[in-house]
Amino acid sequence: MILGVEMDNIPSDKEDISLLDKGIYYLNNQNFTEAINTFKQILESDEEDFTALFYLGLARMKNNQPDKALKSFQKALKIFPENPDVLLNQGLVYESLDEKNKAKECYEKVIELQPDNAKAYLQLGLYFSETEQHELAMEYFIMANQINPKDASVFINLGVSSGEIGEDEKAIEYYKSALAINPLDYSAWYLLGMIYIDLDDFQNAKDSFDKAINIKPNYISAHFNYGILLFNKQDFDLAEQKFLKVLELESENSEAHYYIGCIAAEKGFHIKAIEHFKNAIENNNLSEESYFNMGKSFMQLDENDLAIDSLLKAYKINNTNYEISYQLGFAYFLQAEYDKAIKYFDISIKAKPKNRDAYYFKAISLVRQGKNSKAIKCFNLILNLNPIDHFAIYQKGLIYLNKKERKKAMILLNQANELGNEDAETYLNDINKKNE
C-alpha cells in the first residue's frame, strides 16, 4: 500500500513491466533507495515513462525528498496533466513543503476531475481544519464519509472538528464510530479520553487512556495526559508514575519534569522538586512556571536568596502575573527588605486589584517601617473586600494600641476575638489576668 492511494488511473507500460514490478516491490518494502534507483533506470531508456515518473515521485516522498518528488510529479503531469493520483500526491508534497494553498488547489482539481475521490475531500477537510475553519472542514469530512463510510480516519477528523467547535457529544459519537470500524485505533481512544476530560468525566477518560495505552504501550501523549488527569484529581502517586513513564520514553520531556517537580513540592520533597524544575528549564519549556515554583521550593528550604533569584527570572519572563509579583514581594518580606516587598506587592495589586494577601503583607511591611497610617489604609482596603477579615481587624487593633488609642484598639481586638482570631483571644485573656 503506497500512501493509501489507489493506482487505477496509472497506465501500465508492458515494455518495462518486470523492472517496474521490481521497483514497486522495493517501494512497498520501504527500500526507498533501491526503488529510486530502479525507477531512474527505467527513465534512462524512456524519460517520459509516466508510470516510472509517478512511482519515482512516491519513492522520493517516502524517502523525505519532497523537492525531488515534486519535480517527478510535475514531469508526470506534463505527460498526463489531469491525472488525479498524481495531483493528489503532488498536493501532499506541497503540504510537506508548507505550501498549503498550492496543496488546496491540487485537491480541488482532483475533485473536479474525480468527484467521488474521498481522499481529496479528506485532505481538503484537513486543510480547513488546520486553518481553524472547522465547520467548513466538517462539510468536506462528511463528503468523504459519504463516499467511503468505512474510513475510520474520517470519523476521527469529524470528532476533532466537532470538539473544536464545542460539540463534545457529537465528537464522542464520531470517535465511537471510528472505533466501531477499528477497535484498535489507539488515536481514537486517546482523543475520546481528551473529550471526556473536557466533560470532567474522570472514569471514562481514564478507561479511554487505559485502552489507548494497552494498544500502544509507548504512547507518550496518552501517558502524559493521563498523568494530567490524575494530577488534577490530586492522585499524585499514580500521576507521578505516568510522568515517569513519559521520561522513560523521552528523557528530556520538560512538561513531565515540571509536573513531577510540582508533585514533589506538594509532598514536601523540595530538593527533588528543584531538580525537576531545573530540568524543565534546561529543556526550554515552561520556564516561567518552573522558575516560579522553584522559587517557592527554595523559600520552603529557607533559601530566600535563591528563591528571589528564581522569582526574578520568572518575573522577567512575565511581569503581569500577579502570583509571581506577590511571591516575589513575600520573599523580600521574609528578608525584611520592606521597600522591595512593597514594590512587588503593589505590582501584584495592580494586576489583581482584589489581591487580599498582597494588601495584607504590604500593610505589615508598612507597620514594620513605622508607617502606621498607611498601614491602616491598607487594612481598610482589605475590610472593604471582606468586612469580617479578623486578621486585618486584629492588626488594626495592634496599630491603635501602639498609637495609644486604647479605646479604638479594644473595640477592634474584641471584634477580632468574636470572629475567632486566636491571637486576639490570647491578648485579651492576658489583659483580663492582669486586671484580676
Secondary structure in CASP SS format (residue, H / E / C, confidence):
PFRMAT SS
TARGET T0000
AUTHOR 0000-0000-0000
METHOD secondary structure of the structure
MODEL  1
M C 1.00
I C 1.00
L C 1.00
G C 1.00
V C 1.00
E C 1.00
M C 1.00
D C 1.00
N C 1.00
I C 1.00
P C 1.00
S C 1.00
D C 1.00
K H 1.00
E H 1.00
D H 1.00
I H 1.00
S H 1.00
L H 1.00
L H 1.00
D H 1.00
K H 1.00
G H 1.00
I H 1.00
Y H 1.00
Y H 1.00
L H 1.00
N H 1.00
N C 1.00
Q C 1.00
N C 1.00
F H 1.00
T H 1.00
E H 1.00
A H 1.00
I H 1.00
N H 1.00
T H 1.00
F H 1.00
K H 1.00
Q H 1.00
I H 1.00
L H 1.00
E H 1.00
S H 1.00
D C 1.00
E C 1.00
E C 1.00
D C 1.00
F H 1.00
T H 1.00
A H 1.00
L H 1.00
F H 1.00
Y H 1.00
L H 1.00
G H 1.00
L H 1.00
A H 1.00
R H 1.00
M H 1.00
K H 1.00
N C 1.00
N C 1.00
Q C 1.00
P H 1.00
D H 1.00
K H 1.00
A H 1.00
L H 1.00
K H 1.00
S H 1.00
F H 1.00
Q H 1.00
K H 1.00
A H 1.00
L H 1.00
K H 1.00
I H 1.00
F C 1.00
P C 1.00
E C 1.00
N C 1.00
P H 1.00
D H 1.00
V H 1.00
L H 1.00
L H 1.00
N H 1.00
Q H 1.00
G H 1.00
L H 1.00
V H 1.00
Y H 1.00
E H 1.00
S H 1.00
L C 1.00
D C 1.00
E C 1.00
K H 1.00
N H 1.00
K H 1.00
A H 1.00
K H 1.00
E H 1.00
C H 1.00
Y H 1.00
E H 1.00
K H 1.00
V H 1.00
I H 1.00
E H 1.00
L H 1.00
Q C 1.00
P C 1.00
D C 1.00
N C 1.00
A H 1.00
K H 1.00
A H 1.00
Y H 1.00
L H 1.00
Q H 1.00
L H 1.00
G H 1.00
L H 1.00
Y H 1.00
F H 1.00
S H 1.00
E H 1.00
T C 1.00
E C 1.00
Q C 1.00
H H 1.00
E H 1.00
L H 1.00
A H 1.00
M H 1.00
E H 1.00
Y H 1.00
F H 1.00
I H 1.00
M H 1.00
A H 1.00
N H 1.00
Q H 1.00
I H 1.00
N C 1.00
P C 1.00
K C 1.00
D C 1.00
A H 1.00
S H 1.00
V H 1.00
F H 1.00
I H 1.00
N H 1.00
L H 1.00
G H 1.00
V H 1.00
S H 1.00
S H 1.00
G H 1.00
E H 1.00
I C 1.00
G C 1.00
E C 1.00
D H 1.00
E H 1.00
K H 1.00
A H 1.00
I H 1.00
E H 1.00
Y H 1.00
Y H 1.00
K H 1.00
S H 1.00
A H 1.00
L H 1.00
A H 1.00
I H 1.00
N C 1.00
P C 1.00
L C 1.00
D C 1.00
Y H 1.00
S H 1.00
A H 1.00
W H 1.00
Y H 1.00
L H 1.00
L H 1.00
G H 1.00
M H 1.00
I H 1.00
Y H 1.00
I H 1.00
D H 1.00
L C 1.00
D C 1.00
D C 1.00
F H 1.00
Q H 1.00
N H 1.00
A H 1.00
K H 1.00
D H 1.00
S H 1.00
F H 1.00
D H 1.00
K H 1.00
A H 1.00
I H 1.00
N H 1.00
I H 1.00
K C 1.00
P C 1.00
N C 1.00
Y C 1.00
I H 1.00
S H 1.00
A H 1.00
H H 1.00
F H 1.00
N H 1.00
Y H 1.00
G H 1.00
I H 1.00
L H 1.00
L H 1.00
F H 1.00
N H 1.00
K C 1.00
Q C 1.00
D C 1.00
F H 1.00
D H 1.00
L H 1.00
A H 1.00
E H 1.00
Q H 1.00
K H 1.00
F H 1.00
L H 1.00
K H 1.00
V H 1.00
L H 1.00
E H 1.00
L H 1.00
E C 1.00
S C 1.00
E C 1.00
N C 1.00
S H 1.00
E H 1.00
A H 1.00
H H 1.00
Y H 1.00
Y H 1.00
I H 1.00
G H 1.00
C H 1.00
I H 1.00
A H 1.00
A H 1.00
E H 1.00
K C 1.00
G C 1.00
F C 1.00
H H 1.00
I H 1.00
K H 1.00
A H 1.00
I H 1.00
E H 1.00
H H 1.00
F H 1.00
K H 1.00
N H 1.00
A H 1.00
I H 1.00
E H 1.00
N C 1.00
N C 1.00
N C 1.00
L C 1.00
S H 1.00
E H 1.00
E H 1.00
S H 1.00
Y H 1.00
F H 1.00
N H 1.00
M H 1.00
G H 1.00
K H 1.00
S H 1.00
F H 1.00
M H 1.00
Q H 1.00
L C 1.00
D C 1.00
E C 1.00
N H 1.00
D H 1.00
L H 1.00
A H 1.00
I H 1.00
D H 1.00
S H 1.00
L H 1.00
L H 1.00
K H 1.00
A H 1.00
Y H 1.00
K H 1.00
I H 1.00
N C 1.00
N C 1.00
T C 1.00
N C 1.00
Y H 1.00
E H 1.00
I H 1.00
S H 1.00
Y H 1.00
Q H 1.00
L H 1.00
G H 1.00
F H 1.00
A H 1.00
Y H 1.00
F H 1.00
L H 1.00
Q C 1.00
A C 1.00
E C 1.00
Y H 1.00
D H 1.00
K H 1.00
A H 1.00
I H 1.00
K H 1.00
Y H 1.00
F H 1.00
D H 1.00
I H 1.00
S H 1.00
I H 1.00
K H 1.00
A H 1.00
K C 1.00
P C 1.00
K C 1.00
N C 1.00
R H 1.00
D H 1.00
A H 1.00
Y H 1.00
Y H 1.00
F H 1.00
K H 1.00
A H 1.00
I H 1.00
S H 1.00
L H 1.00
V H 1.00
R H 1.00
Q C 1.00
G C 1.00
K C 1.00
N H 1.00
S H 1.00
K H 1.00
A H 1.00
I H 1.00
K H 1.00
C H 1.00
F H 1.00
N H 1.00
L H 1.00
I H 1.00
L H 1.00
N H 1.00
L H 1.00
N C 1.00
P C 1.00
I C 1.00
D C 1.00
H H 1.00
F H 1.00
A H 1.00
I H 1.00
Y H 1.00
Q H 1.00
K H 1.00
G H 1.00
L H 1.00
I H 1.00
Y H 1.00
L H 1.00
N H 1.00
K C 1.00
K C 1.00
E C 1.00
R H 1.00
K H 1.00
K H 1.00
A H 1.00
M H 1.00
I H 1.00
L H 1.00
L H 1.00
N H 1.00
Q H 1.00
A H 1.00
N H 1.00
E H 1.00
L C 1.00
G C 1.00
N C 1.00
E H 1.00
D H 1.00
A H 1.00
E H 1.00
T H 1.00
Y H 1.00
L H 1.00
N H 1.00
D H 1.00
I H 1.00
N H 1.00
K H 1.00
K H 1.00
N H 1.00
E C 1.00
END
